[in-house]
Amino acid sequence: MKDLADTSGQPPGAAPNAPPAIELRGISKAFGPVQANKDISLSVAKGAIHGIIGENGAGKSTLMSILYGFYKADRGEILINGQVTQIPDSQAAIAAGIGMVFQHFKLVENFTVLENVVLGAEEGALLRTTMSNARKHLTEIAEEYEMNVDPDAVIEEIGVGQQQRVEILKSLYRNAEILILDEPTGVLTPAEADHLFRILRGLRDEGKTIILITHKLREIMDVTDTVSVMRRGEMTATVKTAETSPEELAELMVGRKVLLRVNKRPAQPGPTVLKVENLRVVDEDKVERLKGVSLEVRAGEILGIAGVAGNGQSELLNVLGGITRATGSVQINGQEIDLTGKHSDGRSRRKRGISHVPEDRQRAGLIMDFAAWENMVFGYQWDPALNTGWLMDNAGIKAETEGKMERFDVRPPNPQLAAKSFSGGNQQKIVLAREIERNPDLLLVGQPTRGVDIGAIEFIHQQIIDLRDAGKAILLVSVELDEIMGLSDRIAVMFDGQIMGERLPDETNEGELGLLMAGVTSGEGAR
Amino acid sequence: MDVMPKWADVVLVPVVSLLLAMVISALVILGIGEDPWAALKLMVQGSFGSTYGWGYTLFYATNFIFTGLAFAVASHASMFNIGAEGQATLGGLGVALVCLALPWPHWALALPAAMVGGALFGAAWAFLPAWLAAKRGSHIVITTIMFNFIGAAVLNYMLVNVMRPAGSMDPASAKFPDGTNLPSLHDILAVVGIPFSKSAPANLAFIIALIACVVVWLLIWRTRFGFELRAYGKSESAAVYAGISPTKIIVVAMLISGGLAGMMAVNNVMGEAERLVLNSVEGAGFIGIAVALMGRNHPLGILLAAILFGFLYQGGAELALWMSIPRELIVVIQGLVILFTGALDNMVRMPIEKIFLAIRRSKQAAGE
């Protein structure tokens, strides 16, 4: 381990000479042949915000799961406030003063805030006394840390930002001194994320210790005091945030220099390829998910759809990809496509020249148990070029797969390997290779770099831009604002199933987009 | 990265499971005061020691190949079809109706017609559960098992009220015309000069079962439909993304599955009994599940597992005949084999995986 800084230095909220709030010594954990954590040592001072950053699969979540009692370490020990502590389960973790806020909230949707906070910490068999005590206690905590949440609000009726606050309150109600947050900003707008960071700083100043797990460099730079970098199960460095830079952290994460910005020439848009008018989708629960969306994408340009997850972007992609049915009108190269009938499936869309890189490659884009060569034709198996009479031309497909894997730098370049054996980035390259090499008129791309290592992001972005430069239309959906700003030639912001407005990346900023993403149309409004 | 080499996965794990089942069976036989070694010798002798034994072993195996393939095809589409019993029952009805419909002049004409009849009836019996699963989300396990009972009742009704020859007290159909009698293995092997027992029931249907293995293999791993079927079986959400219709896959996979189960009747009804009797399937539909599980839903594995279960059936019958081992105990032994090879697969797999992992680690350590 490379120690770039002495982490026992005094962060703002620390008591002098106190033992570290958390100390991990030589933690190792293997799952079968995979060494998820390898001899990890870490010390987090009391009253600090400590970031843990690393690519997917670097072992961050495993490490935190060990700390929270979900997994048992093969070797090593955990010290809480200088005391060696056994954490066999999450009850023990809570007893030791550790609270965890998961990426996917663990709340009962139809319970109130108060009921959720109390759940699992009831005193005695009758609820009445617990509830009145809890109400008082919760109000005190909420006031102390300035987290205003109505205790009687029902979870499903409040926003994600508030739900996250309930998760934090749950931990504080159980007297957590150490708070672990796993990718907390994934579902938040930039403004909500800023609010969260204010809360975290407040908690730190009250002497709480906070561990923030993220893959976003900007958040680490914004809010943490110290940061540890993980790579391939090992802790490669621990540094003071003030003494490092995003470039240095990226390099530590990946192990080589990385280009953080996208290089592209100005777009040269051609004729309109995709024209969407007044698209509406009502889901199974009779909730309107798309409320009259209209947009256009021209050949040779990238239209980026920005928005917080769950505001209709997925439905838009699914309608265009033939998965969801809709009303309204969609034209490809001036010709209407079927939105409700027999030809509203993925196969018909592909025949019309629409390729689709889905948001969830593991559930939709790939069959994880299929070999790479089978995945390389998945969705196009009907194509006569891939068949010889009754049978599929497996030998030909395998040969072609080798070429595609080489051109898209899929590693290892072995067509026989099952999709699940590839890393997230290489899985995504398989999907991209399949969809881009069909030479589509329109490429739908959802979350192209979600769960993809920083090293592969660069390559994937370049492939998308190359396709644009080849004169194809691209509709990009991403919850990563940086990605939208970097790749798009035009940006449309979605909120609550509607397009709130369109902006040009050079003429806008994250603040303005953030407001649109939250549904606020101020000033000049939508163009 | 796979933990184990493929041969360990496909061969070693089932063999170890089988050995464990044999050890426990031996203990049970010891427990009732018989000699397990003598029992094993008798079983092997009785099922593989003579062409007569082989004739019975292969006859049972033929049934299990059809029902095993039936289960496997549905299984690749993640449909748990446990209705092969009922589908084979109805298949028997189809075969019988075809055989009794005309005074068939020669088996070569009757056979294709009977195959179609059996397959159609079996497929029809699978259609309703499939359609309910595709359109209404009914659970295929519940509906197919219910259809087993209904199928048995239908057969009962048909035999007692419709097909029973006038004056007969026996709930069975009339004997099929001679022109439908299939050549036995004795007749077939005589052509190439191999002597084979004349009285054993194995017949031409075994050859058809072998062809079915090849056809199913081609269907699942070489055709577009097989590709789509396997894709749907692994991930429904991905199949929908790719434009594969779940309704089509569910219905067609179940029709093929039911058709294969129905074709079993060519062996037991047309090839052996030469008339339709009550409970002609005798549990082969359920054994097919174990056969497919043990054979990992692969036709070659199913062929081998079917022969193993044919051995257990025939060897078991010999035991009951020649030793004072009750018939029920043979069911126990068969049950143990199913338990170890099907249900307790992971119990054997995980320790073996650990051993391979340890070997690999020590090799890596030595390499470093």
Boltz contact constraints between the chains, C-beta under 6 A:
constraints:
  - contact:
      token1: [A, 323]
      token2: [B, 240]
      max_distance: 6.0
  - contact:
      token1: [A, 323]
      token2: [B, 241]
      max_distance: 6.0
  - contact:
      token1: [A, 345]
      token2: [B, 243]
      max_distance: 6.0
  - contact:
      token1: [A, 346]
      token2: [B, 241]
      max_distance: 6.0
  - contact:
      token1: [A, 346]
      token2: [B, 242]
      max_distance: 6.0
  - contact:
      token1: [A, 346]
      token2: [B, 243]
      max_distance: 6.0
  - contact:
      token1: [A, 347]
      token2: [B, 243]
      max_distance: 6.0
  - contact:
      token1: [A, 358]
      token2: [B, 241]
      max_distance: 6.0
  - contact:
      token1: [A, 363]
      token2: [B, 237]
      max_distance: 6.0
  - contact:
      token1: [A, 364]
      token2: [B, 237]
      max_distance: 6.0
  - contact:
      token1: [A, 364]
      token2: [B, 238]
      max_distance: 6.0
  - contact:
      token1: [A, 364]
      token2: [B, 241]
      max_distance: 6.0
  - contact:
      token1: [A, 367]
      token2: [B, 231]
      max_distance: 6.0
  - contact:
      token1: [A, 367]
      token2: [B, 234]
      max_distance: 6.0
  - contact:
      token1: [A, 367]
      token2: [B, 235]
      max_distance: 6.0
  - contact:
      token1: [A, 367]
      token2: [B, 238]
      max_distance: 6.0
  - contact:
      token1: [A, 369]
      token2: [B, 234]
      max_distance: 6.0
  - contact:
      token1: [A, 378]
      token2: [B, 242]
      max_distance: 6.0
  - contact:
      token1: [A, 379]
      token2: [B, 242]
      max_distance: 6.0
  - contact:
      token1: [A, 381]
      token2: [B, 224]
      max_distance: 6.0
  - contact:
      token1: [A, 381]
      token2: [B, 227]
      max_distance: 6.0
  - contact:
      token1: [A, 391]
      token2: [B, 222]
      max_distance: 6.0
  - contact:
      token1: [A, 391]
      token2: [B, 223]
      max_distance: 6.0
  - contact:
      token1: [A, 392]
      token2: [B, 224]
      max_distance: 6.0
